[in-house]
Amino acid sequence: MSEALQNQVVQGVAKGVLTNDDRLFVAKPVTRNGQLLGVLRMSITLDQFQRQFRTLILTILGTLLFTVLVCALISAWLARNMAKPIESMRNFAIEVGRGHLGGQLDIRQEDELGQLATELNRMSQRLASLDKERRAFLANVSHELRTPVSNVLVTLEALADGAVEEIDLRDRFIQTAQDETTRLSRLIQDLLDLGRLEAGVAPLEKQPLNLRDLINRAVRAMELRMRSKNVGIEVNIPDVQLEADPERLLQAFLNILDNAIKKSISDSLVSVSGKIEGGMIAVEIRDRGVGISPKDLPHIFEQFYTADQSRQGNSTGLGLAIARRIVEAHGGTITASSIGVGQGATFTIHLPFDKITS
């Protein structure tokens, strides 16, 4: 106290005045405007301090233990909630692997797991669609192969049963067998071409070529077909150069021109025109034929298209599908449009080009 009266702050351990026990104390002078008003002395026994310290430690440990327990419970809940959709996706993937396609995961979460579930659903639907297309393709191939083979077999049986003795009947049957064999050969070649294009086992042999020259070559190849059907053609193509496989791209244009001539009415005109659209050349092949109905238009490029207007004559039903694969392999697009039945059809091919040569 005497030291505090001398305006000094004093703290330490001292014996109690009445209890004679060890106490922690602090003594501090109280001043106002530089004048000493008195001294404040406070003390606490070491036992009280230790009890309060133990209480604080126990409180901290209890709070820490409670926090760990709550975190463990929350973690278990989160893990269970995360594991449930993951387990559902695992089971879904197993079912897809077993061939059960087209199913849907009912997981609606706005996070990465929800996005993954959405992509799995899309994958399942796409695989189901591809499987349906594969089954339809196999059924169509079986049907298309069965018809010419059956016709040839029936013709040969007729010849073996005596039709060979009648010259006119024999010649007609032989011609039928030749026609069916040619049709079968064309179908097999188209199937091979389509298979190679879709599998990517026939890489494009790209080289610089002039688009106008390529289309003129395709027109010359179809000249006899046009004459036999009394169909004319006009060509107006910009002089551009592009990088492409000439034989493949020629095949695409031949298939589309063949379709246009086949659908054209007698004494009509097929027009082939082109225009520059940005970095693409747009080639339009338009006929004045029967046109395409709105319900058939979305399916015109499908394999073995079964609408009546696409399955006449010796068509295999694969020409437009092959043309689309070739154009897409060159980084282009192909579309079909028609005002309606009897109004003709227009096929538009967009291809990237390198430069305009004139």
ROLUM-212346 format. One record per atom (N, C-alpha, C, O): x, y, z; residue in one letter. Coordinates in steps of 0.2 Angstrom, whole numbers, plus 5000, padded with zeros to 4 digits. Atoms other than C-alpha are relative to their C-alpha. Last residue first. Layout:
N
XYZA/...
***
This chain:
358
500149955005S/494549224452S/499450055002S/499250104998S/499450005005T/495349104463T/499950044994T/500350064990T/500449995006I/494249134479I/500650014994I/501050054995I/500049935004K/495149064493K/499650004994K/499449954991K/499449964999D/495248924506D/500050064997D/500250115000D/499649995006F/493448854507F/500650045002F/500650085007F/499549954999P/492348784521P/500550004994P/500649954991P/499350025000L/490848694514L/500550055002L/500450114999L/499649954998H/488948724516H/500749975001H/500849925005H/499450024997I/487848614506I/500450065001I/500650104997I/499549954999T/486048654502T/500649985004T/500549955009T/499450024995F/484848534495F/500550055000F/500850074995F/499349965001T/483248614487T/500549975005T/500349975011T/499650014994A/481648514483A/500750044999A/500950044994A/499350015000G/480248534471G/500350005006G/500050015011G/499749945000Q/478548614473Q/500749994999Q/501150044999Q/500149985007G/477448454469G/500450074999G/500350104994G/500150055005V/477348414488V/499850044993V/499450084993V/500550055000G/477848564498G/500049954995G/500449964990G/500649974999I/478948714499I/499449965002I/499049975006I/500550015005S/480448604501S/499450045002S/499250045008S/500649964999S/482048614511S/499649994994S/499849974988S/500550015006A/483548494513A/499450055002A/499250055008A/500750004998T/485148524523T/499550004994T/499850014989T/500550015005I/486948484522I/499350005003I/499249975008I/500750024999T/488348544533T/499649994994T/499850024989T/500649975002G/490248554532G/499349985002G/499349945007G/500149944996G/491848504541G/499450054997G/499350104999G/499649945003H/492448394527H/499850065004H/500150115002H/499350024999A/491848234537A/500450064997A/501050064999A/499849994993E/490148324538E/500749985001E/501050015005E/499949934999V/490048324519V/500250025007V/500650065008V/499449975004I/490448144517I/500150085002I/500650105003I/499450024996R/489248084531R/500650034997R/501150065000R/499949974994R/487848184523R/500649995004R/501050035006R/499849935001A/488148114506A/500150045006A/500650085007A/499350005001I/488147944513I/500250074998I/500850095001I/499750024994A/486447964521A/500850014999A/501150035003A/500049944996L/485848044505L/500349995006L/500750045009L/499649955003G/486347894495G/500050065003G/500650095004G/499449994996L/485747754507L/500450064997L/500950095000L/500249964994G/484047724502G/500550025004G/500450045010G/499850044994T/484647584490T/499750045006T/499750005012T/499749974994S/483847664475S/500149965006S/499649915007S/499550054997N/483447554460N/500450035006N/500950015008N/499550025004G/481747634456G/500549965003G/500449915007G/500250025006Q/480747714470Q/500649984995Q/501250004997Q/499950075001R/481247724488R/499749974993R/499649914992R/499250015000S/481447904491S/500149934999S/500749915000S/499749965005Q/479647964486Q/500849995000Q/501150004995Q/500150025007D/478847824495D/500450034995D/500750004991D/500549965003A/479547874512A/500049974993A/500549964990A/500650055003T/480547724519T/499550044997T/499050014995T/500649964999Y/482247814522Y/499449974996Y/499549954990Y/500550035002F/483547674522F/499350035001F/498850015003F/499950065004Q/484747774532Q/499449964998Q/498949955002Q/499950064996E/484147944537E/500149944996E/499949944990E/499450035000F/484448094527F/500149945004F/500749925005F/499850015007I/482648134522I/500749975000I/500949944995I/499750075000H/482048104540H/500349994993H/500549934992H/499450014994P/481648284545P/500349944999P/500949935002P/499449965001L/480748314527L/500649995006L/501249995004L/499550045002D/479548174528D/500750045000D/501250015000D/499950054995K/478248254538K/500649964998K/500949925003K/499849984993P/478348414529P/500249955005P/500649955008P/500549984995S/478148334512S/500350025006S/500849995008S/499950044994I/479648334500I/499450025005I/499450085006I/499949974994G/479548394482G/500049955006G/500049895005G/500650024996V/478848304467V/500050045007V/499550055010V/500450065000G/480048384455G/499550005005G/499150045006G/500749985001R/480748554450R/499649934999R/499249924995R/500350045006D/482548514456D/499350035000D/499050065005D/500850005000R/483648624466R/499749974994R/500049984989R/500250055005I/485548594471I/499250005000I/498949975005I/500750025000E/486148744481E/499949964994E/500049984989E/500250035007V/488048754485V/499349985001V/499149945005V/500750034999A/488448874500A/499849984993A/499850024988A/500350005006I/490348914501I/499349965000I/499449905002I/500350065003M/490948954518M/499750014993M/499550074992M/499550045002G/492049084526G/499849934997G/500249884997G/499450004995G/490749214526G/500649964998G/500849974992G/500349984994E/489349154515E/500550005005E/500649955008E/499650004994I/489949144497I/499650035006I/499350085006I/499849934998K/488749094484K/500450005006K/500449955010K/499650004994G/488348934474G/500150085001G/500150124997G/499749934999S/487148874461S/500450015006S/500349965011S/499450014995V/486648704454V/500350075000V/500650104996V/499549944999S/484948714445S/500549985005S/500349965011S/499750014993V/483948554439V/500650065000V/501050074995V/499349984999L/482848594425L/500249995007L/499850015012L/499949964995S/481148514419S/500850025000S/501249994996S/500049935002D/480648434403D/500150055005D/499950115004D/499750005006S/480148274412S/500050074997S/499550114999S/500550025006I/479848284430I/500350024994I/500850054993I/500249955005S/481248284442S/499549984996S/499549924994S/500649974998K/481348164457K/499750054995K/499150074995K/500550054999K/482648054449K/499350035002K/498850005000K/500250035006I/483648194443I/499449955000I/499049954997I/500349955003A/483748274460A/499749984993A/499150004992A/500749994996N/484148114469N/499650054996N/499050044995N/500450065002D/485548074456D/499350015003D/498849995000D/500349995007L/486148254458L/499649944998L/499149954995L/500549955000I/486248224477I/499750024993I/499150024992I/500650034997N/487148054475N/499550065001N/498950045000N/500350055005L/488348124462L/499449985004L/498949975000L/500449975005F/488748274474F/499649964995F/499149984992F/500549964997A/489248164488A/499550044995A/498950044995A/500550054999Q/490248044477Q/499450045003Q/498850025002Q/500350025007L/491248194470L/499449955001L/498849964999L/500449945001L/491648244488L/499649994994L/499050014993L/500550004996R/492348074491R/499450054999R/498850044999R/500450065002E/493348064475E/499450005005E/498849995003E/500449995006P/493948244477P/499649944999P/499049954997P/499850065003D/494548234496D/499550004993D/498949994994D/500550054999A/494448414501A/500349934997A/500849944993A/499650064999E/495448574503E/499549945002E/499149945006E/500150024993L/494548714495L/500449945000L/500749914996L/499650064998Q/494748824480Q/499949985007Q/499950025011Q/499650004994V/493448944473V/500449945001V/500249894998V/499450035001D/492748994456D/500450005007D/500850055008D/499449965000P/490949034460P/500749965000P/500749905001P/499650024994I/489648904454I/500650055000I/501050064995I/499849934998N/488248944442N/500449995007N/500150015012N/499550004995V/487748774434V/500350075001V/500550104996V/499749945000E/486148744424E/500550015006E/500349995011E/499649984994I/485448574421I/500350064998I/500650074993I/499549965001G/484148494409G/500450025006G/500150015012G/499949954995V/483048344411V/500650044999V/501250014997V/500149945003N/482448234397N/500050065005N/499550105006N/500649974997K/482448084408K/499850064997K/499350094999K/500550055000S/483647984397S/499350025003S/498850005001S/500350005006R/484548144394R/499549944999R/499049954996R/500449945002M/484848174412M/499650004993M/499150024992M/500650004996R/485448004416R/499550064998R/498950054998R/500450055003L/486648004401L/499350005004L/498849995001L/500349985006E/487348174408E/499549954997E/499049974994E/500850024999M/487548114426M/499750024993M/499150024993M/500250074999A/489448094424A/499349985000A/499149934999A/499850045006R/489648264415R/499849925002R/499649894997R/500549995005V/488748344429V/500149964994V/499649934992V/500650034998A/489848274442A/499550004995A/499149964994A/499850075001R/491448334433R/499449965002R/499249914998R/500150015008N/490648504431N/500149934999N/499849904995N/500750005002I/490448504450I/499949984993I/499449954991I/500350074997L/492248454453L/499350004998L/499149944997L/499850055004D/492848594441D/499749935002D/499549894999D/500350005006R/491848724450R/500149944995R/499749914992R/500750034999L/492448664467L/499650004993L/499349964992L/500449955002N/494348684462N/499249985000N/499149934997N/500450025006L/495348564472L/499650064998L/499450105003L/500349945003P/496848574484P/499649984994P/499849954990P/499649965005Q/497048404492Q/499750064998Q/499150064998Q/500149945002K/496248294506K/500650034995K/501250024996K/499349985004E/496448114506E/499950074997E/499750074991E/500149965006L/494948084519L/500750014997L/501250035001L/499949924999P/495247944531P/500050034993P/500150014988P/499849985007A/494347774527A/500150085001A/499750124999A/499450045002V/494247694545V/500250014993V/500749994990V/499449965001G/493247834552G/500649964998G/501149984999G/499450024996A/491947714558A/500650045000A/501050035004A/500249994993E/490447814551E/500549975005E/500650005010E/500049934998L/491347844534L/499850005008L/500150055011L/499449974999R/491847664533R/500050075002R/500450095006R/499750024994G/490147594537G/500750035001G/500950045006G/500349974995L/489347704524L/500349985007L/500550025011L/499849934999D/490547654511D/499750045006D/500150075009D/499249994999L/490347474514L/500250075001L/500650095006L/499950024993L/488447484515L/500750015002L/500850035008L/500249944995D/488447584499D/500049985007D/500250035011D/499449955000Q/489547444491Q/499850065004Q/500250095007Q/499450024996I/488347314497I/500550055000I/500850065005I/500149994993L/486847404490L/500649985005L/500750015010L/500049934998R/487647434473R/499850005008R/500150055011R/499449985000S/488047244472S/500150075002S/500550095006S/499750034994L/486347194477L/500750025000L/500950045006L/500349964994R/485547314464R/500449975006R/500550015010R/499749935000T/486747244450T/499850045006T/500250075010T/499350014998T/486347064455T/500350075001T/500750085005T/500050014993E/484447114454E/500749995003E/500950015009E/500249944997D/484647184437D/500149995008D/500350045011D/499449955001Q/485747034431Q/499850075004Q/500250105007Q/499450024995A/484446914438A/500550055000A/500850065005A/500249994994T/483047004429T/500549995005T/500650025010T/500049934999Q/483947014413Q/499850015007Q/500150065010Q/499349985000I/484246824414I/500150075002I/500550095006I/499850024994F/482346804417F/500750015002F/500950035007F/500349964995R/481846904402R/500349985007R/500450035012R/499649945000D/483146814391D/499750055005D/500150095009D/499350014997R/482446644397R/500450075000R/500750095005R/500150014993L/480646694394L/500750005003L/500850035009L/500249944997D/481046754377D/499950005007D/500250055010D/499549955001I/482046604373I/499850065003I/500250105006I/500349945003E/480946474380E/500450065000E/500650095005E/500250035007E/481946314384E/499750064996E/499750064990E/499449995004V/482846404399V/499849984993V/500150014988V/500149945004A/481146414407A/500550024995A/500450064991A/500150005007G/481346234411G/499950064996G/499850064990G/500650045001D/481346204429D/499850004993D/499249974992D/499950074999A/483146264431A/499449964999A/499549904997A/499550025006L/482746434423L/500149925001L/500249894996L/500550005005A/481246454436A/500449984993A/500249944989A/500450064999E/482446404450E/499549994994E/499449944991E/499650065002L/483646534444L/499649935000L/499749894996L/499950005008T/482346664443T/500449944999T/500349914993T/500650025003V/481746624461V/500149994992V/499849954989V/500150074999L/483446634468L/499449974996L/499449924993L/499550045004V/483846794459V/499949935001V/499949894997V/500249995007N/482246874466N/500549964996N/500249924991N/500650045001S/482546804484S/499850004992S/499649954989S/499750074999V/484346874484V/499449954998V/499549914995V/499650025007P/483647044477P/500249935001P/500249894995P/500449995007T/482347054491T/500449984994T/500149944990T/500450065001R/483346974506R/499650014993R/499549964990R/499750055003L/484647104505L/499649944998L/499749914993L/499749985007E/483547254507E/500449944997E/500449944991E/500550005005H/482547164521H/500250024993H/500149994988H/500350075001S/484047114531S/499550004994S/499549964990S/499550045004V/484847284529V/499749934998V/499849914992V/500049985007N/483247364535N/500549974995N/500349954989N/500650025003A/483147254550A/499950024993A/499749984989A/499950075001L/484947284554L/499449974997L/499449934992L/499550015006F/484747474552F/500049934998F/500049914992F/500449985006A/483147474563A/500549994994A/500249974989A/500550065001R/484047374577R/499750024993R/499549974989R/499650065002R/485547494575R/499549954999R/499649914994R/499749995006E/484447654576E/500349934997E/500249914991E/500650015004K/483547584591K/500250014993K/499949974989K/500250075000D/485247554599D/499449994996D/499349944992D/499550045004L/485847724595L/499849934999L/499949904994L/500249985007S/484247804602S/500549964995S/500249944990S/500750035002A/484447704618A/499850014993A/499649974989A/499850075001L/486347754619L/499349964998L/499349924993L/499750005006R/485747934617R/500249934998R/500149914992R/500549995005Q/484447914631Q/500450004993Q/500149974988Q/500450065001S/485747834642S/499550014995S/499349964991S/499650065003M/487047964639M/499549944999M/499549914994M/500049995007R/485748104642R/500449954996R/500249934991R/500750005004N/485248034658N/500150014993N/499849974989N/500150075001L/487148014663L/499349984997L/499249934993L/499650025005E/487448194659E/499949924999E/499949904993E/500349985006T/485948244670T/500449974994T/500149954989T/500650045001A/486648134684A/499750024994A/499449984990A/499850075002L/488348214682L/499449964999L/499449924994L/499849995007Q/487548394683Q/500349934997Q/500149914992Q/500649995004G/486648344699G/500250014992G/499849984988G/500350075000L/488248274707L/499350014995L/499249964991L/499650045005E/489148434702E/499749934999E/499649914994E/499350004999D/487848544711D/500349954995D/500049934990D/499749945004E/486048604709E/500750005002E/501050055004E/499649964996Q/485248434714Q/500450054996Q/500650044990Q/500149935002R/483848344706R/500450045005R/500150065011R/499649964995I/484248154706I/500050084998I/500250094992I/500449954997D/482948044698D/500450045005D/500250035011D/499849994993L/484047944686L/499650065003L/499650125000L/499849944998Q/483247894670Q/500150005007Q/499849975011Q/500349994993G/483147734660G/500250075002G/500650114999G/500649955000G/483347734641G/499750015007G/499350055007G/499949935002L/484547584641L/499350045000L/498850015000L/500649974998H/484547414650H/500050084999H/500250125003H/500450005006G/486047334641G/499350035001G/498950044997G/500450065001R/486947264656R/499550014994R/499249964992R/499550055003G/488147414655G/499749934999G/500049894994G/499949985007V/486647524657V/500549964997V/500449944991V/500550025004E/486147434672E/500150024993E/499949984989E/500050075001I/487847444680I/499449984996I/499549934991I/499550015005A/487847634676A/500149924999A/500249904994A/500249985007F/486247654685F/500549984995F/500349954990F/500550055002N/486847554700N/499750014993N/499649974989N/499650065001R/488347674701R/499649944998R/499749914993R/499749995006M/487247824699M/500449944998M/500549924992M/500550005005S/486147774713S/500350004993S/500149964989S/500250075001E/487647734724E/499549994995E/499549944991E/499450035003I/488347914720I/499849924999I/500049894994I/500049995007P/486647984724P/500549964996P/500449944991P/500750035003K/486547894741K/500050024993K/499949974989K/499950075002A/488447924745A/499449984997A/499449934992A/499650015006M/488248114745M/500149934998M/500149924991M/500349965006N/486848124757N/500349994994N/500049994988N/500650045002R/487647994768R/499650034994R/499449994990R/499850055003A/489248094768A/499549954998A/499549924992A/499849985007L/488348254772L/500349944996L/500149934990L/500649995004W/487448164787W/500250024993W/499950004988W/500450075001A/489048084793A/499450024996A/499349984991A/499750035006S/489948254791S/499749934998S/499749924992S/500149965006I/488648344801I/500349964994I/500149964989I/500750015002L/488648214815L/499950034993L/499650004989L/500150075002A/490548224816A/499349984997A/499349954992A/499750005006C/490548414816C/500049934997C/499949924991C/500549975005V/489248404830V/500350004993V/500049984989V/500650055001L/490348284840L/499550034995L/499349994991L/499850055004V/491948394837V/499449954999V/499449924993V/499949985007T/491048544842T/500249954996T/500049944991T/500749995003F/490448464858F/500050024993F/499749994989F/500350075001L/492148404862L/499450004997L/499249964993L/499750045006L/492848574859L/499849934999L/499749924993L/500249975007T/491548654870T/500349974994T/500049964989T/500750025001G/491848534884G/499850034994G/499549994990G/500050075002L/493748564883L/499349974998L/499249944993L/499750005006I/493548754884I/500049924997I/499849914991I/500549975005T/492348734898T/500250004993T/499949984989T/500550055001L/493548614907L/499450034995L/499249994991L/499750065004I/494948734905I/499549954998I/499449934993I/499949985007L/493948884911L/500249954995L/500049944990L/500649995003T/493348794926T/500050024993T/499749994989T/500250075002R/495148734930R/499350004997R/499149974992R/499650025006F/495648914929F/499849934998F/499749924992F/500349965005Q/494248974941Q/500449984993Q/500149974988Q/500750025002R/494748844953R/499750034994R/499449994990R/499950075003Q/496648884952Q/499349974998Q/499249944993Q/499750005006F/496249064955F/500049944996F/499849934990F/500549975004Q/495149034970Q/500250004992Q/499849994988Q/500550055001D/496448924977D/499550024996D/499249984991D/499750055005L/497849054974L/499549944999L/499449924993L/499550064997T/496849174984T/500249964994T/499849964989T/500350065001I/496249334975I/500449955003I/501049955001I/499650064999S/496749514978S/499549944999S/498949955000S/500450065001M/496249694974M/500449945001M/501049944999M/499650075000R/497049854980R/499549955000R/498949945003R/500450065000L/496450024975L/500449945000L/500949934996L/499650065002V/497450174982V/499449954999V/499049945004V/500050064996G/496850354985G/500349944996G/500649954991G/500650004996L/496450524978L/500049945004L/499749945010L/500250074997L/498150564972L/499450005004L/499450045009L/500150004993Q/498150734962Q/499849935002Q/499349905000Q/499350014997G/498850734944G/500050005008G/500550005011G/499749945001N/497150794938N/500750005003N/500950065006N/500449965004R/496350644946R/500350074999R/500550105004R/499849935000T/497350494953T/499550044996T/499150014991T/500549975004V/496950324959V/500150075000V/500150105005V/500249944997P/498550224964P/499450034995P/499450024989P/500049955005K/498550044960K/499850065002K/499350075005K/500149944997A/498849884970A/500150064995A/500750064992A/499849945004V/498749714963V/499850065004V/499250075006V/500349934998F/498649554973F/500250054994F/500750034991F/499849965005L/498749364971L/499750075001L/499150075002L/500449965004R/498549284988R/500350044994R/500950064995R/499749975006D/499349154998D/499550034996D/499050004994D/499950055005D/498449115015D/500350044994D/500350104994D/499350025001N/498649205031N/500149954995N/500549914995N/500050075002T/496749215033T/500749975000T/500849915000T/500450044995L/496649385041L/500149935000L/500149895005L/499949964993V/498049495033V/499649965005V/499949955011V/500649964998G/498249375018G/500150035007G/500450005011G/500450034995K/500049335013K/499450045002K/499450105002K/499949984993A/500749404997A/499549965005A/499049935003A/500350054995V/500949364979V/500250035007V/500850045009V/499650054998G/501349504966G/499649955004G/499049955004G/500350065001Q/500749674959Q/500549945002Q/501149955002Q/499650064996V/501249854963V/499549944999V/498949945000V/500550065001V/500750004952V/500449945003V/501049935000V/499750065003Q/501750154959Q/499549955000Q/499149945004Q/500249995007N/501050334964N/500449944996N/500649964990N/499549975003Q/501950334981Q/500050004992Q/500450024988Q/500149934998L/500350284989L/500650054997L/500550114997L/500549985004A/500550124979A/499850085001A/499750124997A/499749995006E/502250094987E/499450034995E/499650084991E/499649945000S/501450125004S/500350014993S/500450074991S/500449945000M/500050005000M/500450065000M/500350114997M/
***
